Amino acid sequence: MKQVNHIYNSKDELTLWLNSHKVSDSILIQIFTGNLDIKIISDITKIILQELPQSTIVGTTTSGEILNGKMCDNSVLISMSIFEDTTLQSIHYKNDDSEIMGQNIANEIINKDTKCLIIFADGLKCNGDAILRGINSNCSNDVVVAGGMSGDNGFFSKTHCIHGSDIFEEGVVAVSLSSPKLEVFHTYNLSWKPIGKKMTITKSDGNILYEVDNQPVKDIYAKYLGENIVKHMPASTMEFPLIMQEGGIDIARSMVSLSNGEGIIYAGEVPEGKEVRFGIGSPSMLNESAYKSYDFARNSPIEGLFLYSCIARKAFLGKVLEDEFFPLSKIAPLSGFFTYGEFYHGSDSNKLLNVTTTVLGLSETTQIANNIDLKEQEFQYSSLTINALTNLVEVTMNENEEYSAELVEINKSLRLRDSALNMSANGVVITDIDGKIEWANKAYSELTGYSLEEAIGRNPKELVNSHTHENEFFENLWNTILSNKVWRGELTNRNKNGSLYDEEMTITPMADENGHIEHFVAIKQNITERKKMQEQISQYAFYDTLTNLPNRRLFSDRLLQIKANSNRSKKYAALLFLDLDNFKPLNDTYGHTVGDLLLVEVAHRLNSATRNNDTISRFGGDEFVILLSELNEDREESLKELKEIAQKILHTLSQAYFLTYISKDNKEKTVEHHCTASIGVTLFIGYEDTEDEILKRADGAMYMAKEMGRNNIQFS
């Protein structure tokens, strides 16, 4: 067996590459494409079939590609496996029941010599568990099922599978590999820790979840992850799957879309009665599992490696994942993609996983290569922020679980003051009917900075009022508790040292036997760090980490808002697609550090050259997109205004850049760089055009600007 990989750049380059590998009648081509343009994908399959008509082609759209340990975006990765003694059979089905499609695959292309089945399925419309159930019912558990659910760069809108020249939605494509000589290696890494309280699935239907702990599932996400996260589901929750146990292993479930009702659709099934917890990525577990995978693989016969890794890992860990992938690329040529779910061969059956990296190794020889012996301590990742966040969450949750268990026992036997005295995890304060403090615990003093002696006899509002809440806020609070009802909420207070902090507070009225309120008991929890962590998570999810500009996910949300405003006001809006000219030579000459400095400066200049209500987004590399709203009701006037803005941007970007960096000899150096841009511009109004149509027009105009000599503006 021979494994070779190719990134598509041009038709001519692809043809030359294919011609250099016409050596076998048994060739498997896997296409992993983050470029979602169906015409481009179709052209590529036609070229492959023209040059290698005997080849078997299967493929999928992705949320990122993996080549020899490196992560790619929006590329077309072509993986070629050349076999000597392995028979390939492929088939696809679409627009049918998922379980039936699985049964048909097993009946049609699996035989007694089949060792492995590679499957790609629509990541939004197909039920991966049901597909596997159909396969498992009709074939031996000895057959390794690998592959994954198709992606679409995190838009959760439309995914495609590829079989030969067919490119289709709502279906599945599979290829069986059959040979007595074929060796198959399969393993997986999860590296996500379950955190928080155990919850029970109380209402679900297949892969649609409605209720957890008898509460609407959306309310559960709002409670534990925040209201802002719920607004942007499913993209905002990828990094926080539900984790359950099945067959002795942790199985993660990530949402892929919202159902028409109150349910949420997941990549795999969520059976009623299952206990689940939220999960969060753990770099320490990633270190351990990455080393085990590498050590396992290097002692196995492998001639080609394939990785199918979940988009949630990419969203949470970013480039850190390359440290997991790269050692494996030293064993054999490696390719793969980021999925919406991964197929895995478990000990008792084939399973659908989420938030994992599954590793498939193939070989037609039993010979084990002499791979280097990396030690576990060499698998150490450098993302201190992620390490700190996961450690903070884990320790806090463990403390809260211990505290909750202790509190249950305390409440069985102790009276009010004894209970409050031992509630050391949270601040507790007891006041009289007028709100004057009668008693407070040590945690309250630590939270506010006031000792018990300083606090007794005074109203908390006198001590810690931050003056950030309106009088109406406190009026509502007092109306609630004086009605003998419990008040719960969040507020910002001020410590004795002047610093602000956020707290979550519950105030419970304590009444006598006649129902007359005598005291109020307030329990306070400092949530300052938790809110900061939520803000950081939101930043990672919606902003480019280099330039701090909105990313593609937030761009789509802003575009929807602008289209809605345009539809109401009848005013035109515009999209500018901008690509820097000759950016690659700067990177090649001085390295990516200097290239990144240029991108940051370009972001600053774009902000200065546009209006406050405009949106500037970085799409990746040296591509930027600018959204302009509220232009004019008249198209010609809008074009006139638009030309002025575009010319201002072009002029601003053409000024000299002075980029200061630290060289390898630890000296400060400054590079003077001259850079221009090619800009494609398109107008739109209301809902007349889709996001894809608007982007394609602007992108086409930008390429026309490139062809016209660069450093100019073209309209579409």
C-alpha positions as CSV (number, residue, x, y, z in Angstrom):
1,M,0.0,0.0,0.0
2,K,1.1,3.5,-0.8
3,Q,-0.5,6.7,0.7
4,V,0.0,10.2,-1.0
5,N,-1.9,13.5,-0.3
6,H,-2.4,16.6,-2.4
7,I,-3.8,20.1,-1.7
8,Y,-5.8,21.3,-4.8
9,N,-4.5,24.6,-6.3
10,S,-5.2,24.3,-10.0
11,K,-6.5,21.9,-12.6
12,D,-3.2,21.5,-14.3
13,E,-1.3,20.9,-11.1
14,L,-3.9,18.2,-10.1
15,T,-3.7,16.5,-13.5
16,L,0.1,16.3,-13.2
17,W,-0.2,14.8,-9.7
18,L,-2.7,12.2,-10.8
19,N,-0.7,11.2,-13.8
20,S,2.3,10.5,-11.6
21,H,0.4,7.9,-9.6
22,K,-1.3,5.7,-12.3
23,V,0.2,2.5,-10.9
24,S,-2.7,0.4,-9.7
25,D,-6.3,-0.7,-10.5
26,S,-7.2,-0.4,-6.8
27,I,-7.0,3.3,-5.9
28,L,-9.1,4.9,-3.1
29,I,-9.5,8.7,-3.4
30,Q,-10.9,10.5,-0.3
31,I,-11.8,14.2,-0.8
32,F,-12.0,16.5,2.2
33,T,-13.1,19.9,1.2
34,G,-13.6,23.1,3.2
35,N,-14.3,24.9,-0.1
36,L,-18.1,24.5,-0.3
37,D,-18.4,25.6,-3.9
38,I,-20.2,22.6,-5.6
39,K,-18.9,23.6,-9.0
40,I,-15.3,23.5,-7.9
41,I,-15.8,20.1,-6.2
42,S,-17.5,18.7,-9.3
43,D,-14.7,19.9,-11.6
44,I,-12.2,18.1,-9.3
45,T,-14.1,14.8,-9.4
46,K,-14.3,15.0,-13.2
47,I,-10.6,15.5,-13.5
48,I,-9.9,12.5,-11.2
49,L,-12.2,10.3,-13.1
50,Q,-10.8,11.4,-16.4
51,E,-7.2,10.6,-15.3
52,L,-7.9,7.6,-13.1
53,P,-11.2,6.1,-14.3
54,Q,-10.6,3.0,-12.3
55,S,-10.3,4.9,-9.0
56,T,-13.0,4.8,-6.2
57,I,-13.9,8.3,-5.1
58,V,-15.6,9.1,-1.7
59,G,-15.6,12.4,0.1
60,T,-17.2,15.0,2.2
61,T,-17.5,18.7,2.9
62,T,-15.6,19.6,6.1
63,S,-15.1,22.2,8.9
64,G,-11.4,22.1,8.3
65,E,-8.8,19.8,6.9
66,I,-5.8,18.0,8.4
67,L,-2.6,17.3,6.3
68,N,0.5,15.7,7.8
69,G,-0.3,17.0,11.2
70,K,-1.1,20.6,10.1
71,M,-4.6,22.2,10.2
72,C,-6.0,23.8,7.1
73,D,-9.1,25.8,6.3
74,N,-11.2,26.2,3.2
75,S,-8.9,24.0,1.2
76,V,-9.6,20.9,-0.9
77,L,-7.5,17.9,0.4
78,I,-7.2,14.9,-1.9
79,S,-6.0,11.7,-0.3
80,M,-4.9,8.8,-2.5
81,S,-4.5,5.2,-1.1
82,I,-2.9,2.9,-3.7
83,F,-3.5,-0.8,-2.8
84,E,-1.9,-4.0,-4.2
85,D,-4.1,-6.7,-2.7
86,T,-7.2,-4.9,-1.4
87,T,-10.6,-4.9,-3.2
88,L,-12.7,-1.7,-3.0
89,Q,-16.5,-1.5,-3.2
90,S,-18.4,1.7,-2.8
91,I,-22.0,2.8,-2.7
92,H,-24.2,5.7,-1.7
93,Y,-27.8,6.3,-0.6
94,K,-29.8,9.4,0.0
95,N,-33.2,10.7,1.1
96,D,-34.0,7.5,3.1
97,D,-34.3,6.3,6.7
98,S,-30.8,6.3,8.3
99,E,-31.1,2.8,9.7
100,I,-32.3,1.4,6.4
101,M,-29.3,3.1,4.6
102,G,-27.0,1.4,7.1
103,Q,-28.6,-2.0,6.5
104,N,-28.3,-1.6,2.7
105,I,-24.6,-0.7,2.9
106,A,-23.9,-3.8,5.0
107,N,-25.8,-6.0,2.5
108,E,-24.3,-4.6,-0.6
109,I,-20.6,-4.0,0.0
110,I,-19.5,-6.1,3.0
111,N,-18.2,-9.6,2.5
112,K,-16.2,-12.2,4.4
113,D,-12.9,-10.6,3.6
114,T,-14.0,-7.0,4.6
115,K,-11.8,-5.5,7.2
116,C,-12.8,-1.9,7.2
117,L,-15.7,0.3,6.2
118,I,-15.1,4.1,5.7
119,I,-18.3,6.1,5.8
120,F,-19.2,9.8,5.4
121,A,-22.8,11.0,6.2
122,D,-24.7,14.2,6.0
123,G,-23.8,15.9,9.3
124,L,-27.1,17.7,9.7
125,K,-29.8,15.5,8.2
126,C,-28.7,12.0,9.0
127,N,-28.8,10.1,12.3
128,G,-25.3,8.6,12.7
129,D,-26.3,6.2,15.5
130,A,-29.1,4.8,13.3
131,I,-26.8,4.3,10.3
132,L,-24.4,2.3,12.6
133,R,-27.4,0.3,14.1
134,G,-28.3,-0.7,10.6
135,I,-24.7,-1.8,9.7
136,N,-24.2,-3.6,13.0
137,S,-27.4,-5.6,12.5
138,N,-26.2,-7.0,9.2
139,C,-22.4,-7.5,9.7
140,S,-19.8,-9.0,12.0
141,N,-18.4,-6.8,14.8
142,D,-15.0,-7.6,13.3
143,V,-15.5,-5.0,10.6
144,V,-14.0,-1.6,11.7
145,V,-16.3,1.3,10.8
146,A,-14.4,4.6,10.5
147,G,-15.1,8.1,9.0
148,G,-17.4,10.9,10.2
149,M,-20.3,13.2,9.7
150,S,-19.9,15.9,7.1
151,G,-19.2,19.5,8.1
152,D,-19.8,23.0,6.6
153,N,-17.2,25.2,8.4
154,G,-19.3,25.7,11.5
155,F,-22.3,27.3,9.7
156,F,-24.6,24.3,10.5
157,S,-26.5,25.1,7.3
158,K,-25.8,22.5,4.6
159,T,-23.4,19.6,4.2
160,H,-22.5,17.4,1.3
161,C,-21.1,13.9,0.6
162,I,-19.2,12.8,-2.6
163,H,-19.3,9.5,-4.5
164,G,-17.6,9.5,-7.8
165,S,-19.1,12.5,-9.7
166,D,-22.2,12.6,-7.4
167,I,-22.3,15.4,-4.9
168,F,-25.4,15.2,-2.6
169,E,-27.2,16.1,0.6
170,E,-29.2,14.0,3.1
171,G,-27.3,10.8,2.4
172,V,-24.4,8.6,3.1
173,V,-21.4,7.3,1.1
174,A,-19.4,4.2,2.1
175,V,-16.5,2.2,0.8
176,S,-15.5,-1.3,2.0
177,L,-11.8,-2.5,2.0
178,S,-11.6,-6.2,1.7
179,S,-8.4,-8.3,1.8
180,P,-6.9,-11.1,4.0
181,K,-3.7,-9.1,4.0
182,L,-5.1,-5.8,5.1
183,E,-4.1,-4.6,8.6
184,V,-6.4,-2.1,10.3
185,F,-5.5,0.1,13.3
186,H,-8.1,2.1,15.1
187,T,-8.1,4.3,18.2
188,Y,-9.6,7.5,19.6
189,N,-8.9,10.4,21.9
190,L,-11.7,12.3,23.8
191,S,-9.8,14.5,26.4
192,W,-13.1,16.2,27.5
193,K,-13.9,16.1,31.3
194,P,-17.4,15.8,32.6
195,I,-18.1,18.7,35.0
196,G,-21.0,19.9,37.0
197,K,-23.9,18.0,38.4
198,K,-25.2,14.7,37.0
199,M,-28.5,15.3,35.1
200,T,-30.9,12.8,33.6
201,I,-32.4,12.8,30.1
202,T,-36.1,12.8,30.8
203,K,-37.5,13.4,27.3
204,S,-35.9,12.6,23.9
205,D,-36.7,11.0,20.6
206,G,-33.7,9.5,18.9
207,N,-31.2,12.3,18.4
208,I,-33.6,15.0,19.4
209,L,-33.5,16.1,23.1
210,Y,-36.4,17.9,24.7
211,E,-36.0,17.8,28.5
212,V,-33.2,17.3,31.0
213,D,-34.2,16.8,34.7
214,N,-37.8,17.5,33.6
215,Q,-36.8,21.0,32.4
216,P,-36.7,22.3,28.8
217,V,-33.2,21.6,27.4
218,K,-32.7,25.2,26.3
219,D,-33.4,26.3,29.9
220,I,-30.6,24.0,31.1
221,Y,-28.1,25.5,28.6
222,A,-29.2,29.0,29.7
223,K,-28.8,28.2,33.3
224,Y,-25.3,26.7,33.1
225,L,-23.8,28.4,30.1
226,G,-25.6,31.7,30.0
227,E,-28.4,33.4,28.0
228,N,-25.9,34.7,25.4
229,I,-24.8,31.2,24.6
230,V,-28.4,30.1,23.9
231,K,-28.9,33.0,21.5
232,H,-26.1,31.7,19.2
233,M,-26.8,27.9,19.4
234,P,-25.7,25.5,18.0
235,A,-22.3,27.1,17.1
236,S,-21.8,28.6,20.6
237,T,-22.1,25.2,22.4
238,M,-19.7,23.1,20.3
239,E,-17.0,23.2,23.1
240,F,-19.5,22.1,25.8
241,P,-21.0,18.7,24.8
242,L,-23.1,16.5,27.0
243,I,-21.1,13.4,28.2
244,M,-22.6,10.1,29.1
245,Q,-21.2,6.6,29.6
246,E,-21.8,3.7,27.2
247,G,-20.0,0.4,27.1
248,G,-17.4,1.6,29.7
249,I,-16.3,4.7,27.7
250,D,-17.3,8.3,27.8
251,I,-19.5,9.3,24.8
252,A,-19.9,13.0,24.0
253,R,-22.9,14.5,22.3
254,S,-22.8,17.8,20.5
255,M,-25.8,19.7,19.1
256,V,-25.9,20.3,15.3
257,S,-29.2,22.2,14.9
258,L,-32.4,23.3,16.5
259,S,-35.6,21.4,15.8
260,N,-38.8,23.1,14.7
261,G,-40.3,22.6,18.2
262,E,-38.6,23.0,21.6
263,G,-36.0,20.3,21.0
264,I,-32.4,20.3,20.0
265,I,-30.9,18.0,17.4
266,Y,-27.6,16.2,18.3
267,A,-25.1,14.4,16.1
268,G,-25.9,11.2,17.9
269,E,-28.8,9.7,19.9
270,V,-29.5,10.8,23.5
271,P,-31.6,8.0,25.1
272,E,-34.0,8.7,27.9
273,G,-32.8,7.7,31.3
274,K,-29.2,8.3,30.5
275,E,-27.2,10.4,33.0
276,V,-25.3,13.3,31.4
277,R,-23.0,16.0,32.5
278,F,-21.5,19.0,30.6
279,G,-18.0,18.5,29.4
280,I,-15.0,20.8,28.9
281,G,-11.7,20.2,27.2
282,S,-8.7,19.2,29.3
283,P,-5.2,19.8,28.0
284,S,-3.8,17.4,30.6
285,M,-6.0,14.6,29.4
286,L,-5.1,15.6,25.8
287,N,-1.4,15.2,26.7
288,E,-2.0,11.7,28.1
289,S,-4.3,10.4,25.3
290,A,-2.1,11.9,22.5
291,Y,0.9,10.0,23.9
292,K,-1.0,6.8,24.2
293,S,-2.3,7.0,20.6
294,Y,1.2,7.7,19.3
295,D,2.8,4.9,21.3
296,F,0.1,2.5,20.2
297,A,0.4,3.5,16.6
298,R,4.2,3.4,16.3
299,N,4.1,-0.3,17.4
300,S,1.6,-1.2,14.7
301,P,2.0,-1.9,11.0
302,I,0.8,1.3,9.4
303,E,1.4,2.7,5.8
304,G,-1.4,5.3,5.8
305,L,-3.1,7.3,8.5
306,F,-6.5,9.1,8.5
307,L,-7.8,11.4,11.2
308,Y,-11.5,12.3,11.7
309,S,-11.6,15.0,14.4
310,C,-14.6,16.9,15.8
311,I,-15.0,20.6,15.1
312,A,-15.5,21.2,18.9
313,R,-11.9,20.3,19.5
314,K,-10.8,22.8,16.9
315,A,-13.1,25.5,18.3
316,F,-11.8,25.0,21.9
317,L,-8.2,24.0,21.5
318,G,-7.3,25.7,18.2
319,K,-3.7,25.2,16.9
320,V,-2.9,23.2,20.1
321,L,-4.4,20.2,18.3
322,E,-1.4,20.2,15.9
323,D,0.6,18.9,18.8
324,E,-1.7,15.9,18.9
325,F,-1.7,15.3,15.2
326,F,1.9,16.0,14.2
327,P,3.7,13.1,16.0
328,L,1.4,10.7,14.1
329,S,2.5,12.2,10.8
330,K,6.0,10.9,11.6
331,I,4.6,7.3,11.4
332,A,3.0,7.5,8.0
333,P,1.4,10.0,5.5
334,L,-1.6,11.5,7.2
335,S,-4.8,13.2,6.1
336,G,-8.3,13.9,7.5
337,F,-10.9,16.4,8.3
338,F,-12.9,18.1,11.1
339,T,-16.3,16.5,11.5
340,Y,-19.8,16.9,13.1
341,G,-19.4,13.4,14.6
342,E,-16.9,10.5,14.3
343,F,-17.5,6.8,13.7
344,Y,-15.5,4.4,15.9
345,H,-15.0,0.7,16.3
346,G,-15.7,-0.1,20.0
347,S,-15.2,-3.3,21.8
348,D,-18.9,-4.3,21.7
349,S,-20.1,-2.5,18.6
350,N,-19.4,0.4,16.2
351,K,-20.3,3.7,17.8
352,L,-20.9,7.3,16.9
353,L,-18.7,9.7,18.9
354,N,-18.5,13.5,19.2
355,V,-15.7,15.8,20.4
356,T,-13.1,13.1,19.6
357,T,-10.2,12.5,17.3
358,T,-10.5,9.0,15.8
359,V,-7.3,7.5,14.2
360,L,-7.5,5.0,11.4
361,G,-4.3,3.2,10.2
362,L,-4.1,0.9,7.1
363,S,-1.4,-1.4,5.9
364,E,-1.0,-4.3,3.5
365,T,2.1,-5.5,5.4
366,T,2.6,-6.8,8.9
367,Q,6.0,-5.1,9.1
368,I,6.4,-2.4,11.8
369,A,8.4,0.6,10.9
370,N,11.2,1.8,13.1
371,N,9.4,4.9,14.5
372,I,11.0,7.2,17.0
373,D,10.2,6.6,20.7
374,L,8.7,9.9,21.9
375,K,8.3,10.1,25.7
376,E,5.1,11.1,27.4
377,Q,6.7,14.3,28.8
378,E,7.3,15.5,25.3
379,F,3.5,15.8,24.8
380,Q,3.2,19.1,26.7
381,Y,1.0,21.8,25.3
382,S,1.5,25.5,25.9
383,S,-2.0,26.9,26.1
384,L,-1.8,28.4,29.6
385,T,-5.2,30.1,29.2
386,I,-7.1,26.9,28.4
387,N,-5.2,25.0,31.1
388,A,-6.2,27.7,33.6
389,L,-9.8,27.8,32.5
390,T,-10.3,24.0,32.7
391,N,-8.5,23.8,36.0
392,L,-10.6,26.7,37.4
393,V,-13.9,25.0,36.3
394,E,-12.8,21.6,37.5
395,V,-11.7,22.7,41.0
396,T,-14.7,25.0,41.4
397,M,-17.2,22.2,40.4
398,N,-15.5,19.7,42.7
399,E,-15.6,22.2,45.6
400,N,-19.3,22.9,44.9
401,E,-20.1,19.2,44.7
402,E,-18.4,18.5,48.0
403,Y,-20.1,21.6,49.5
404,S,-23.5,20.5,48.3
405,A,-23.1,17.0,49.7
406,E,-22.0,18.5,53.1
407,L,-24.9,20.9,53.1
408,V,-27.5,18.1,52.7
409,E,-26.2,16.4,55.7
410,I,-26.0,19.6,57.7
411,N,-29.6,20.5,57.0
412,K,-30.8,17.2,58.4
413,S,-29.6,18.0,61.9
414,L,-28.6,21.6,62.5
415,R,-30.7,24.7,63.1
416,L,-30.6,27.9,61.1
417,R,-27.5,29.6,62.8
418,D,-25.6,26.3,63.0
419,S,-26.2,25.7,59.3
420,A,-25.2,29.3,58.4
421,L,-22.1,29.0,60.5
422,N,-20.8,26.1,58.5
423,M,-21.6,27.5,55.1
424,S,-18.0,28.5,54.5
425,A,-18.1,28.2,50.7
426,N,-20.5,31.1,50.3
427,G,-21.1,34.3,52.2
428,V,-24.1,34.1,54.5
429,V,-25.7,37.1,56.3
430,I,-28.7,37.3,58.6
431,T,-30.6,40.6,58.9
432,D,-33.6,41.9,60.8
433,I,-36.8,42.9,59.2
434,D,-35.3,46.4,58.4
435,G,-32.3,44.9,56.7
436,K,-29.8,45.6,59.5
437,I,-27.1,42.9,59.8
438,E,-27.4,40.7,62.9
439,W,-24.8,38.0,61.9
440,A,-22.5,37.2,59.0
441,N,-20.0,34.4,58.4
442,K,-16.3,34.5,57.6
443,A,-17.0,34.1,53.8
444,Y,-19.1,37.3,53.9
445,S,-16.2,39.2,55.5
446,E,-13.8,37.8,52.8
447,L,-16.2,38.8,50.1
448,T,-16.9,42.3,51.3
449,G,-13.7,43.2,53.1
450,Y,-15.8,44.1,56.3
451,S,-15.3,42.3,59.5
452,L,-18.2,41.0,61.5
453,E,-17.8,43.8,64.0
454,E,-17.9,46.5,61.2
455,A,-20.9,44.9,59.6
456,I,-23.3,44.2,62.5
457,G,-26.0,46.8,62.9
458,R,-25.5,48.3,59.4
459,N,-27.5,47.7,56.2
460,P,-25.5,45.9,53.4
461,K,-26.6,48.6,51.0
462,E,-24.6,51.1,53.2
463,L,-21.5,49.0,53.0
464,V,-21.2,47.5,49.5
465,N,-23.5,49.6,47.3
466,S,-21.8,50.0,43.9
467,H,-24.3,52.6,42.6
468,T,-24.5,50.6,39.3
469,H,-28.2,49.5,39.8
470,E,-31.2,51.7,39.5
471,N,-33.5,52.3,42.5
472,E,-36.1,50.2,40.7
473,F,-33.8,47.2,41.1
474,F,-33.9,47.4,44.9
475,E,-37.6,48.3,45.0
476,N,-38.3,45.0,43.2
477,L,-36.0,43.1,45.6
478,W,-37.8,44.5,48.7
479,N,-41.3,44.0,47.3
480,T,-40.4,40.4,46.7
481,I,-39.0,39.5,50.1
482,L,-41.6,41.6,52.1
483,S,-44.2,39.4,50.3
484,N,-42.6,36.4,52.0
485,K,-41.2,35.2,48.7
486,V,-37.6,34.2,47.9
487,W,-35.6,36.6,45.8
488,R,-32.8,35.3,43.5
489,G,-30.6,37.4,41.3
490,E,-27.2,38.8,40.4
491,L,-25.8,42.2,41.3
492,T,-22.6,44.1,41.3
493,N,-21.2,45.3,44.7
494,R,-18.2,47.2,45.9
495,N,-15.6,45.8,48.3
496,K,-14.3,47.8,51.2
497,N,-11.1,48.3,49.2
498,G,-13.1,49.9,46.3
499,S,-13.0,47.1,43.9
500,L,-16.2,45.9,42.2
501,Y,-17.3,42.2,42.2
502,D,-20.3,40.3,40.9
503,E,-22.3,38.1,43.1
504,E,-25.2,35.7,42.9
505,M,-27.6,36.1,45.8
506,T,-30.6,34.3,47.3
507,I,-32.6,36.1,50.0
508,T,-35.0,34.0,52.0
509,P,-37.5,35.5,54.4
510,M,-37.7,33.6,57.8
511,A,-41.2,33.9,59.3
512,D,-42.5,32.8,62.7
513,E,-45.3,30.3,63.3
514,N,-47.9,33.0,62.5
515,G,-46.2,33.9,59.2
516,H,-44.8,37.2,60.3
517,I,-41.3,37.8,58.9
518,E,-38.6,38.1,61.5
519,H,-35.4,37.8,59.6
520,F,-33.9,37.6,56.2
521,V,-31.1,35.1,55.3
522,A,-29.0,36.0,52.3
523,I,-26.6,33.6,50.7
524,K,-24.0,35.1,48.4
525,Q,-21.6,33.6,45.9
526,N,-18.8,35.5,44.2
527,I,-19.3,34.9,40.5
528,T,-16.7,37.4,39.2
529,E,-14.3,34.8,37.8
530,R,-17.1,32.8,36.3
531,K,-18.5,35.8,34.4
532,K,-15.0,36.6,33.2
533,M,-14.6,33.1,32.0
534,Q,-17.9,33.3,30.1
535,E,-16.8,36.5,28.5
536,Q,-13.5,34.8,27.4
537,I,-15.4,31.8,26.0
538,S,-17.7,34.2,24.1
539,Q,-14.5,36.0,22.8
540,Y,-13.0,32.8,21.6
541,A,-16.3,31.8,19.8
542,F,-17.0,35.0,17.9
543,Y,-13.7,36.9,17.4
544,D,-10.5,36.3,15.5
545,T,-7.8,35.8,18.1
546,L,-5.1,37.7,16.2
547,T,-6.9,40.9,15.1
548,N,-9.8,40.8,17.6
549,L,-12.1,41.4,14.6
550,P,-15.4,39.5,14.3
551,N,-14.9,36.0,12.8
552,R,-17.0,34.3,10.2
553,R,-19.5,33.1,12.7
554,L,-20.2,36.6,14.1
555,F,-20.1,38.0,10.6
556,S,-23.1,35.9,9.6
557,D,-25.1,37.1,12.5
558,R,-24.2,40.8,11.7
559,L,-25.2,40.3,8.1
560,L,-28.6,39.0,9.1
561,Q,-29.1,42.1,11.3
562,I,-28.0,44.4,8.4
563,K,-30.4,42.7,6.0
564,A,-33.2,43.0,8.4
565,N,-32.5,46.8,8.9
566,S,-32.2,47.3,5.2
567,N,-35.5,45.5,4.6
568,R,-37.2,48.0,7.1
569,S,-35.4,51.2,6.0
570,K,-35.3,50.3,2.2
571,K,-31.8,51.6,2.2
572,Y,-28.9,49.8,0.4
573,A,-26.1,48.0,2.2
574,A,-22.8,46.8,0.8
575,L,-20.2,44.1,1.3
576,L,-16.5,44.7,0.5
577,F,-14.3,41.7,0.0
578,L,-10.6,42.7,0.5
579,D,-7.5,40.7,-0.2
580,L,-4.0,42.0,0.5
581,D,-1.7,42.1,-2.6
582,N,1.6,40.2,-2.3
583,F,1.2,39.2,1.3
584,K,2.9,35.8,0.8
585,P,6.4,37.3,0.1
586,L,6.4,39.1,3.4
587,N,5.6,35.8,5.2
588,D,8.2,33.9,3.2
589,T,10.9,36.6,3.8
590,Y,10.4,37.4,7.5
591,G,8.2,34.7,8.8
592,H,4.6,34.5,10.1
593,T,5.4,36.7,13.1
594,V,6.0,39.8,10.9
595,G,3.0,38.7,8.7
596,D,0.8,38.7,11.8
597,L,2.0,42.2,12.7
598,L,0.9,43.4,9.2
599,L,-2.5,41.8,9.6
600,V,-3.0,43.5,13.0
601,E,-2.0,46.9,11.5
602,V,-4.4,46.4,8.6
603,A,-7.2,45.7,11.0
604,H,-6.4,49.0,12.8
605,R,-6.4,50.9,9.6
606,L,-9.6,49.4,8.4
607,N,-11.2,50.4,11.7
608,S,-10.0,54.0,11.2
609,A,-11.2,54.2,7.6
610,T,-14.7,53.0,8.2
611,R,-17.7,54.2,10.2
612,N,-18.5,53.1,13.8
613,N,-21.6,51.1,12.7
614,D,-19.7,49.2,10.0
615,T,-18.5,45.6,10.6
616,I,-15.0,44.5,9.7
617,S,-14.4,40.7,9.8
618,R,-11.3,38.6,9.2
619,F,-12.1,35.5,7.2
620,G,-8.7,33.9,7.6
621,G,-5.2,34.5,6.0
622,D,-5.1,37.9,4.5
623,E,-8.8,38.1,3.6
624,F,-11.1,40.7,5.2
625,V,-14.8,41.5,4.7
626,I,-16.4,44.8,5.5
627,L,-20.2,45.3,5.9
628,L,-21.6,48.8,5.3
629,S,-25.2,49.5,6.3
630,E,-27.6,52.4,6.0
631,L,-26.2,53.8,2.7
632,N,-29.0,55.4,0.7
633,E,-32.4,54.5,-0.7
634,D,-31.2,55.4,-4.2
635,R,-28.8,52.9,-5.7
636,E,-26.7,55.5,-7.6
637,E,-26.3,57.6,-4.5
638,S,-25.3,54.5,-2.6
639,L,-22.7,53.6,-5.2
640,K,-21.3,57.1,-5.0
641,E,-20.9,56.9,-1.2
642,L,-19.6,53.4,-1.5
643,K,-16.8,54.4,-3.9
644,E,-15.7,57.2,-1.6
645,I,-15.4,54.7,1.3
646,A,-13.6,52.1,-0.8
647,Q,-11.1,54.7,-2.1
648,K,-10.4,55.8,1.4
649,I,-9.7,52.2,2.4
650,L,-7.5,51.7,-0.6
651,H,-5.5,54.8,0.1
652,T,-5.2,54.1,3.8
653,L,-3.9,50.5,3.2
654,S,-1.4,51.7,0.6
655,Q,0.6,53.8,3.1
656,A,4.0,52.4,4.2
657,Y,4.0,50.0,7.1
658,F,6.8,49.9,9.7
659,L,6.7,46.6,11.5
660,T,8.9,46.1,14.5
661,Y,9.7,42.6,15.7
662,I,12.4,40.8,17.8
663,S,14.8,38.8,15.6
664,K,16.3,35.4,16.3
665,D,19.4,37.1,17.8
666,N,17.0,38.9,20.3
667,K,17.4,42.3,18.6
668,E,14.6,44.7,17.8
669,K,14.3,45.2,14.1
670,T,11.9,47.2,11.9
671,V,10.7,46.3,8.5
672,E,9.4,48.9,6.1
673,H,6.7,47.2,4.0
674,H,4.5,48.5,1.2
675,C,1.3,46.8,0.7
676,T,-1.8,47.3,-1.5
677,A,-5.2,45.6,-1.6
678,S,-7.6,44.3,-4.2
679,I,-11.2,45.1,-3.3
680,G,-14.4,43.5,-4.6
681,V,-17.7,45.4,-3.8
682,T,-21.3,44.5,-4.1
683,L,-24.6,46.2,-3.1
684,F,-27.6,44.5,-1.7
685,I,-30.9,45.4,-0.2
686,G,-33.2,43.5,2.2
687,Y,-33.6,39.8,1.8
688,E,-33.2,39.7,-2.0
689,D,-29.9,37.8,-1.9
690,T,-28.6,35.0,0.3
691,E,-25.3,35.3,2.3
692,D,-23.6,32.9,-0.2
693,E,-24.8,35.0,-3.2
694,I,-23.6,38.2,-1.7
695,L,-20.2,36.7,-0.8
696,K,-19.8,35.1,-4.2
697,R,-20.4,38.4,-6.0
698,A,-18.0,40.3,-3.9
699,D,-15.4,37.5,-4.1
700,G,-15.7,37.4,-7.8
701,A,-15.3,41.2,-8.0
702,M,-12.2,40.9,-5.8
703,Y,-10.6,38.4,-8.2
704,M,-11.4,40.7,-11.1
705,A,-9.5,43.4,-9.2
706,K,-6.6,41.0,-8.9
707,E,-6.7,40.3,-12.7
708,M,-6.9,44.0,-13.5
709,G,-3.5,44.6,-11.9
710,R,-4.3,44.7,-8.2
711,N,-4.5,47.8,-6.0
712,N,-7.9,48.7,-7.4
713,I,-11.7,48.3,-6.8
714,Q,-14.1,46.4,-8.8
715,F,-17.9,46.3,-8.5
716,S,-20.3,43.5,-9.0
